[in-house]
Amino acid sequence: MTENKAFLLNELEEVKAWEKDQSGLWFWEKLSRLPFKLIDKLTPAFIQNKIGQLLDEMGNYIQSGGKLLSDISSSKKYYKHLNVQHFDEVKDLPLIEMKSAVEKLKKSRKNIATIQGASTGIGGFLTLGIDIPILLSMQIKILQDIAICYGYNPNEKKERIFIIKCLQYVSADVLGKNTILDQLSHFDQEADKVQREVLLEMQGWKEVVFAYRDTFGWKKLFQMVPVFGVVFGAFSNRSMIHDIAETGEMFYRKRKVLERLHNHQH
C-alpha cells in the first residue's frame, strides 16, 4: 500500500465535495424531459423497436451481462506504461495510477462520443431515435471500463448492479440522488442487503431506463433539426459521456478509498 491515511482522507473529501455539488436544478431536470413526449410520437415504429431491443439487452445485462459486458483482459491497455500482465494486478496499483488511467479513458471516449453525436445529428429526429440506444450502450461500456481501472470485475453481478446505480444517479432528482448515495455508501459493507434492495428496484428496470432516456431533454432538443443537429449532437453526446464518466469515476474512487482506509485500520 503506497498511500498513507492522510492522502486517502483527502481523496475522500474530494469525492464528498463533488457529491455535495450534485444536488442539481430539480425544476430544469423535470422540464428537460418534455421534448421526449414529442419524440415518442414522431419516431418511426422500426426505430422504437430498436430502442426496445436495447432495453431488453439492458435487462439481460443486469441478470447475466449479455452483449454489453466489457473484456477485463483489455485492462492492460489502460496501464501501458506499467508492467501490468493480468487484471488481478490492477486492484493493488496506487490510486494515482488508477485515476490517471481513467482520465485517459475518459478523454478517448469523449472524442468517440463527439463523432458519434455529430454523425447521428445529420438526420434530425429520425436519427435521434438511433442515437439514444447507441449512447446508452456507450455509457454502460465506459462505466464497466472505469470499474476495470479501479480493479473491480464488471463480469460480476454485484458490479453490474453498481453500474446501473451510477446510471440511475445521473438521471435522478435530488431525493433520488440522496437515496442512491446512501445505498452506495455501504455497498460493500452490507453487500447482500443493498443488492436485494437494488434488485427489487430493478424489477421495474424498463421504467428506470425510460426515465433515464427522458432526462436527455434540452441537451437533445436542437438535435431534432436536420444538419443543424450535427453541432448539438456532437456537443450533447460529449457532455453526457463526460457526466456519466465523472459519476462512475467518483463512485469507484470512493469505493477504493474506503476499502483502503478499512485496510489501514486492520
C-alpha positions as CSV (number, residue, x, y, z in Angstrom):
1,M,0.0,0.0,0.0
2,T,1.7,3.3,-1.1
3,E,-0.9,5.8,0.1
4,N,-1.0,7.0,3.7
5,K,-4.2,7.7,5.6
6,A,-4.0,11.4,5.1
7,F,-3.8,11.0,1.4
8,L,-6.8,8.7,1.3
9,L,-8.9,11.0,3.5
10,N,-8.1,13.9,1.2
11,E,-9.3,11.8,-1.8
12,L,-12.4,11.0,0.1
13,E,-13.1,14.7,0.8
14,E,-12.8,15.5,-2.9
15,V,-15.4,12.9,-3.7
16,K,-17.7,14.2,-0.9
17,A,-17.4,17.8,-2.2
18,W,-18.4,16.5,-5.7
19,E,-21.4,14.7,-4.2
20,K,-22.5,17.9,-2.5
21,D,-22.4,19.8,-5.8
22,Q,-24.7,17.2,-7.4
23,S,-28.0,18.5,-5.9
24,G,-28.8,19.9,-9.3
25,L,-31.6,22.0,-10.5
26,W,-34.7,19.9,-9.9
27,F,-37.0,22.1,-11.9
28,W,-34.9,22.0,-15.0
29,E,-34.4,18.3,-14.7
30,K,-38.2,17.8,-14.9
31,L,-38.7,20.4,-17.6
32,S,-35.9,18.8,-19.7
33,R,-38.0,15.6,-20.1
34,L,-40.8,17.3,-22.1
35,P,-39.2,17.1,-25.6
36,F,-39.3,13.3,-25.5
37,K,-43.1,13.2,-25.3
38,L,-42.9,14.6,-28.8
39,I,-40.1,12.3,-30.0
40,D,-42.1,9.2,-28.9
41,K,-44.9,10.4,-31.2
42,L,-42.7,11.2,-34.2
43,T,-40.2,8.3,-34.1
44,P,-41.0,5.6,-36.7
45,A,-42.0,2.2,-35.4
46,F,-38.9,0.4,-36.5
47,I,-36.7,2.8,-34.5
48,Q,-38.9,2.3,-31.5
49,N,-38.4,-1.4,-31.9
50,K,-34.6,-0.8,-31.9
51,I,-34.9,1.0,-28.7
52,G,-37.0,-1.8,-27.3
53,Q,-34.3,-4.3,-28.2
54,L,-31.7,-2.2,-26.3
55,L,-33.9,-2.2,-23.3
56,D,-34.1,-6.0,-23.5
57,E,-30.3,-6.1,-23.7
58,M,-30.1,-4.0,-20.6
59,G,-32.4,-6.4,-18.8
60,N,-30.1,-9.2,-19.8
61,Y,-27.1,-7.2,-18.8
62,I,-28.4,-6.9,-15.2
63,Q,-29.0,-10.6,-15.0
64,S,-26.2,-12.2,-17.0
65,G,-24.1,-9.5,-18.6
66,G,-25.4,-10.1,-22.1
67,K,-23.7,-8.5,-25.1
68,L,-22.8,-5.3,-23.1
69,L,-20.0,-6.9,-21.0
70,S,-16.5,-5.4,-21.2
71,D,-13.5,-7.7,-21.7
72,I,-11.4,-7.5,-18.5
73,S,-8.4,-8.8,-20.3
74,S,-8.3,-5.4,-22.1
75,S,-7.5,-3.6,-18.9
76,K,-3.7,-3.8,-19.6
77,K,-4.1,-1.1,-22.3
78,Y,-5.0,1.5,-19.7
79,Y,-1.7,0.9,-18.0
80,K,0.7,0.7,-20.9
81,H,3.4,2.5,-19.0
82,L,3.3,-0.1,-16.2
83,N,4.2,-3.8,-16.2
84,V,0.6,-5.0,-15.7
85,Q,0.2,-8.5,-17.0
86,H,-3.2,-9.5,-15.5
87,F,-6.4,-7.9,-14.3
88,D,-5.8,-9.1,-10.7
89,E,-2.8,-6.9,-10.5
90,V,-4.8,-3.7,-11.2
91,K,-6.6,-3.7,-7.8
92,D,-3.3,-3.2,-5.9
93,L,-2.0,-0.3,-8.1
94,P,-1.5,3.1,-6.5
95,L,-4.7,5.2,-6.6
96,I,-2.9,7.9,-8.6
97,E,-2.2,5.4,-11.3
98,M,-5.9,4.3,-11.4
99,K,-7.0,8.0,-11.7
100,S,-4.5,8.6,-14.5
101,A,-5.8,5.5,-16.4
102,V,-9.4,6.7,-16.0
103,E,-8.5,10.2,-17.3
104,K,-7.0,8.7,-20.5
105,L,-10.1,6.5,-20.9
106,K,-12.5,9.5,-20.4
107,K,-10.6,11.6,-23.0
108,S,-10.7,8.9,-25.6
109,R,-14.4,8.0,-25.1
110,K,-15.5,11.7,-25.2
111,N,-13.8,12.1,-28.6
112,I,-15.7,9.0,-29.8
113,A,-19.0,10.3,-28.5
114,T,-18.4,13.6,-30.2
115,I,-18.0,12.0,-33.6
116,Q,-21.0,9.7,-33.0
117,G,-23.2,12.5,-31.9
118,A,-22.3,14.6,-34.9
119,S,-23.0,11.7,-37.3
120,T,-26.4,10.9,-35.9
121,G,-27.2,14.7,-35.7
122,I,-27.3,14.9,-39.5
123,G,-30.7,13.3,-39.8
124,G,-32.5,15.2,-37.1
125,F,-35.2,13.5,-35.0
126,L,-35.1,10.4,-37.3
127,T,-31.6,9.5,-36.4
128,L,-32.1,10.7,-32.8
129,G,-34.0,7.5,-32.2
130,I,-30.9,5.6,-33.2
131,D,-28.6,7.9,-31.2
132,I,-30.3,7.2,-27.9
133,P,-29.6,3.4,-27.7
134,I,-26.1,3.9,-29.0
135,L,-25.3,6.5,-26.4
136,L,-26.8,4.3,-23.6
137,S,-24.5,1.4,-24.7
138,M,-21.5,3.7,-24.7
139,Q,-22.3,4.9,-21.2
140,I,-22.6,1.3,-19.9
141,K,-19.3,0.5,-21.6
142,I,-17.4,3.3,-20.1
143,L,-18.7,2.6,-16.6
144,Q,-17.5,-1.0,-17.0
145,D,-14.1,0.1,-18.1
146,I,-13.8,2.6,-15.2
147,A,-14.7,-0.4,-12.9
148,I,-11.8,-2.3,-14.5
149,C,-9.4,0.7,-14.0
150,Y,-10.2,0.6,-10.3
151,G,-9.8,-3.2,-10.1
152,Y,-13.4,-4.2,-10.0
153,N,-14.7,-7.0,-12.2
154,P,-17.7,-5.9,-14.3
155,N,-18.4,-9.6,-15.1
156,E,-19.7,-9.9,-11.5
157,K,-23.4,-9.3,-10.9
158,K,-22.6,-7.1,-8.0
159,E,-20.7,-4.7,-10.3
160,R,-23.4,-4.7,-12.9
161,I,-25.8,-3.6,-10.2
162,F,-23.4,-0.9,-9.1
163,I,-23.1,0.3,-12.7
164,I,-26.9,0.5,-13.1
165,K,-27.0,2.6,-9.9
166,C,-24.5,5.0,-11.5
167,L,-26.8,5.3,-14.5
168,Q,-29.8,6.0,-12.2
169,Y,-27.8,8.6,-10.3
170,V,-27.2,10.7,-13.4
171,S,-30.9,10.9,-14.2
172,A,-32.3,11.1,-10.6
173,D,-33.8,14.1,-9.0
174,V,-32.4,15.5,-5.7
175,L,-34.2,13.0,-3.5
176,G,-33.3,10.1,-5.8
177,K,-29.6,11.1,-5.7
178,N,-29.6,11.2,-1.9
179,T,-31.2,7.7,-1.8
180,I,-28.6,6.3,-4.2
181,L,-25.7,7.9,-2.3
182,D,-27.0,6.3,0.8
183,Q,-27.2,2.9,-0.9
184,L,-23.7,3.1,-2.4
185,S,-22.0,4.5,0.7
186,H,-22.3,1.0,2.3
187,F,-22.4,-1.0,-0.9
188,D,-19.5,-3.3,0.1
189,Q,-20.1,-3.4,3.9
190,E,-23.7,-4.5,3.5
191,A,-23.5,-6.0,0.1
192,D,-26.3,-8.6,0.4
193,K,-28.8,-6.1,1.8
194,V,-28.0,-3.4,-0.8
195,Q,-28.1,-5.8,-3.7
196,R,-31.5,-7.1,-2.6
197,E,-32.8,-3.5,-2.4
198,V,-31.4,-2.7,-5.8
199,L,-32.7,-5.9,-7.5
200,L,-36.1,-5.1,-6.1
201,E,-36.0,-1.7,-7.7
202,M,-34.7,-3.3,-11.0
203,Q,-37.9,-5.3,-11.3
204,G,-39.1,-2.1,-13.0
205,W,-35.9,-1.6,-14.9
206,K,-37.6,-0.6,-18.1
207,E,-39.2,2.3,-16.4
208,V,-35.8,3.2,-15.0
209,V,-34.2,3.2,-18.4
210,F,-37.1,5.2,-20.0
211,A,-36.8,7.8,-17.2
212,Y,-33.0,7.9,-17.8
213,R,-33.6,8.4,-21.5
214,D,-36.1,11.2,-20.9
215,T,-33.6,13.3,-18.9
216,F,-31.6,13.9,-22.1
217,G,-34.1,16.7,-22.6
218,W,-32.8,20.1,-23.6
219,K,-29.4,18.7,-24.5
220,K,-31.0,16.8,-27.4
221,L,-33.8,19.2,-28.3
222,F,-31.9,21.1,-31.0
223,Q,-30.5,17.8,-32.4
224,M,-34.0,17.2,-33.9
225,V,-33.2,19.8,-36.6
226,P,-31.6,18.1,-39.6
227,V,-27.9,19.2,-40.3
228,F,-28.1,21.9,-37.6
229,G,-28.3,19.0,-35.2
230,V,-24.7,18.0,-36.1
231,V,-23.2,20.6,-33.8
232,F,-25.7,20.0,-31.0
233,G,-25.4,16.2,-31.3
234,A,-21.6,16.4,-31.0
235,F,-21.8,18.7,-28.0
236,S,-24.6,16.9,-26.2
237,N,-23.1,13.4,-26.6
238,R,-19.7,14.6,-25.4
239,S,-21.2,16.3,-22.4
240,M,-23.3,13.3,-21.4
241,I,-20.3,10.9,-21.7
242,H,-18.4,13.3,-19.5
243,D,-21.2,13.4,-16.9
244,I,-21.6,9.6,-16.7
245,A,-17.8,9.0,-16.7
246,E,-17.4,11.6,-13.9
247,T,-20.1,9.9,-11.9
248,G,-18.6,6.5,-12.4
249,E,-15.1,7.7,-11.6
250,M,-16.1,9.4,-8.4
251,F,-18.1,6.4,-7.1
252,Y,-15.5,3.9,-7.9
253,R,-12.7,6.1,-6.5
254,K,-14.7,6.4,-3.3
255,R,-15.1,2.6,-3.0
256,K,-11.4,2.1,-3.5
257,V,-10.5,4.8,-0.9
258,L,-12.9,3.4,1.7
259,E,-11.6,-0.1,1.0
260,R,-8.0,1.0,1.6
261,L,-8.9,3.1,4.7
262,H,-10.6,0.0,6.1
263,N,-7.4,-2.0,5.4
264,H,-5.3,0.7,7.2
265,Q,-7.5,0.1,10.3
266,H,-6.9,-3.7,10.3
